[in-house]
Amino acid sequence: MQFNLRQLEIPPGQRIMMHGLNWEAFEQVLEELGEKRGSRVHYQNETLEIMSPLLHHEDDKNIIGDLIQTLLEELGREFRNAGSTTFRSRRAGKGMEPDQCFYIEHEQAIRGKTRIELDGGDPPPDLAVEINITSETDPTLYAALGVPELWRFNGETLYIDLLQSDGHYATSEKSRQFPHFPLRDAIPRYLKQSKIDGRNATLRTFRKWVRELSCGGVD
C-alpha cells in the first residue's frame, strides 16, 4: 500500500521531521502535500520539518501582517504580500514557507508573477516574519536564501534580524525597511491591544500612530 502524504494529520502545535530526503524527494513531498493545506514546511540539510500551527500562532501572524500592510499603505509604498509562499533553491539545498513575507523594494521585479524561482534569478522577499510559539526558527535557513530582513516573534518579544555582507544576520533595534519607526516596541504592543480591543479598532489606532510619527508628533 502506497502512503499518501495528503492523508497525513498533524495536530495543531505539533510537527514531524523527515530525515534523509534528497532534493528530488523533497519536491515530491511538496507535490504530494499540495498547496491547499494548513501546515508549513522548512527544508535544509536533507531534513524536512512539517509544522501545524496553533490558532494563537495564526492570530499573531495575521495581525502582524495587517500591521505591516497598514504601515506600508500609510507610507505610500508599493508592496506584495506573498504570505506563506514556498521558496526553494536547489543550489542552496534549502526550502521554506514563512508565516508572512513581503516584497517591498523588489515588488516590481515579481509583479504579476504566479511563481517565484530563486534559482531562476527572482529575488527573495524583502521581509519575512516567523512566529516562534511552537518551534524556533533557524535564521540560517533564511540567510542562505538571501532574505534581507527577518522578524521573529516569540509571543512577547520581536527580534529584527538584518542580513549582513558576510551572509549572517545581526539583531537590530531598528528595521531596515522602516528605520524611523520603533517597531520592536510597537508591534508587540499593538498586537496585545488587538486581543483586547479587536483587530479593526487596533488598526485604526495604529494607522493614527503612523501618521503622527510620520509628521514628528510622536516620540
N, C-alpha and C positions, 0 to 999 in steps of 0.2 A: 504493500500500500504506500503510495507516494504522499509525503507530508505536504500539506498546503499551508503556507505561511499565513494566508488570509484567515485561516481558522484559529490563528494564534490569539489568545486573550491574555492581556496583561492587566492586572488590577491597577486602578489609579494609584499613583505614588510608587509603583514598582518598576523594575527594569530587568531585562535579561541581557546576558553577554554571550556572543558567539565568537569563538576564537578560531584562528587558523583559516580565515576566509581571504582568498586572494581577490584581486580586483574583479575578475570575471564573476566570482561567486557573490561579491558584494552587489554588483549591478543586477545579478539575477534575483537576489533577495529584494532589492528595491522594486524590481518589476513585479515580483510576486506579491509584495505588500500592497502595491498600488498607491495612488496619490490620495484617495479619499479615505483617510484614516486619522485617528486621533493621536497616534504615537509619534515620537520624534526619534531620529537616528543620528548617531555620531560614529564615524569610522576612521580608524587610524591604526597603524602597526598590525594590520590584518585582524583587528578586533572590532566587531560591530556591537554597539550598545543600542538597544531599543528601549525607549522610556515611555511610560504612560503617565501624563501629568495629572495632578490633583486639581480640583476646582479652584482652590486657593492660588495655585500656580497660574492657572488660566486667567483668573481675575486680575492678578498683578500684571501679567503680561499684557492684557488688553488695555488696562488703564495707563500703564507706562507708554504703550504705543499711542494711545489717544493724546497723552500729554506732549509727546514728541511731535505728533502731527499738528496739534494746536500751535505749538511753538513755531514750526516751520511755516504754517499758514500766516501767522502774525508777522513773521519776518519777510513774507512775500517770496519765499524760496521754493522753486520747483522741487518736487521730490517724488519718489515712488516707493510706496510701502510694499516690500516684497515678502512680508510675512515670514512664513516658515519654509520658504523655497529651499529645495535641495541643491546645495552647492557641492560640487565634487571636482577633484583634479586627479586624474590618473598619474600625472607626472609627479605630484606630491604624495600620492597614495593616501589621500585624505578625502573625507566627505562629511558634511554636517548639515543640519537643519536648525537654524537659530530659532529662538522663541519669537523674535521680531527682528527685522532688519530693514534698513532704508538706504536707498540710493539718493544722494543729495548732490554732491559735486559731479558725480558721474551719471546723473539721471538721464541726461540727453543721450549718453552712449548706449543705454539699454532701452530707451523709449520705444514702446511698441513691440518689443521682443517678447516672444512667448516661451523662450528657453534661453537660459544663461549657460554659456560654455566657457568656463575659466581657462581650459586648455586651448580654446579657440581664440583667445585674446580678449574676451569680455572681462570687465573689471569685477572684483568682489564688491559687496555692499560697502558703503562708506561708514555705516554704523550698524552694529549688531547688538542685540540685547539678549541676555540669558538670565532666567530666574532660577536661582540655586536654592531650591527648597528641599527637593528630594535627592538631588545629586549635585556634585560640584563640577563646574565647567573646567575643562582643561584649556587654558588660554593658548597653549602651544598649537592646538588644532586650528584656531582662528589665525594665529600668526603665520602658520605655514601656508594658509590660503591668501594671506596678504590683506586681511581686513584691517583698515587703518585705526578703527576705534571700536572697542568692545566695552559694553556696560554689563556688569554683573551685580545682581541684586539678590541678597540672601534673606529677604524678609524684613530686614532692619536697615541695612547699610547699602548704599550704592557705591560700587567701585568703578572708576573710569580708567580703563587701560588704553594707552596710546602706543601704537606701533612705532618703534624706533628704527633708525637706519641699520642697526645690527640685526634686525629681524626679531627682536624680542619686545615685549610690552613693558612699559613703565607706568605704574599707577600715578594718576594725576588728580589734582584738586579741581581742575577745570576741563571741560570738554573742548576738543579741537574744533568741533562743528559749531559750538555755542559758547565761545570763550568769555562772553560778557555776562553770563548768567550763572549764579551759584547753584547749579543743578544737583550737586551731591547732597545738599541740604533740602532743596526744594522738591525734588522728585519724591523722596520718601514721605515728606510732609504732606504733599497733595494726595499721594496715594492713600495715606492714612485718613485724610479728610474725606476721600471718596467713600470710605466704608462707613462713614457717619452721615454725611450729607447727601450721598448719591453721586453718580457719575456726572450728570448734566450740570448740577449746581457747582460741583468742583471744577469742571472745565470752564465754566463762566468766571469763577474766581481766579483760576489760573490765567485765563486769557487777559483779564484785567491787570493781573500782576505783571505779565509780559509787557503789556502796553506801557504801564507806568515805569517799569525798569528801562524800557527802550527810550523813554523820554527823560530818564535820570531822576525819576521820582521815588525810587525805592532803593534802600541800602542793600 
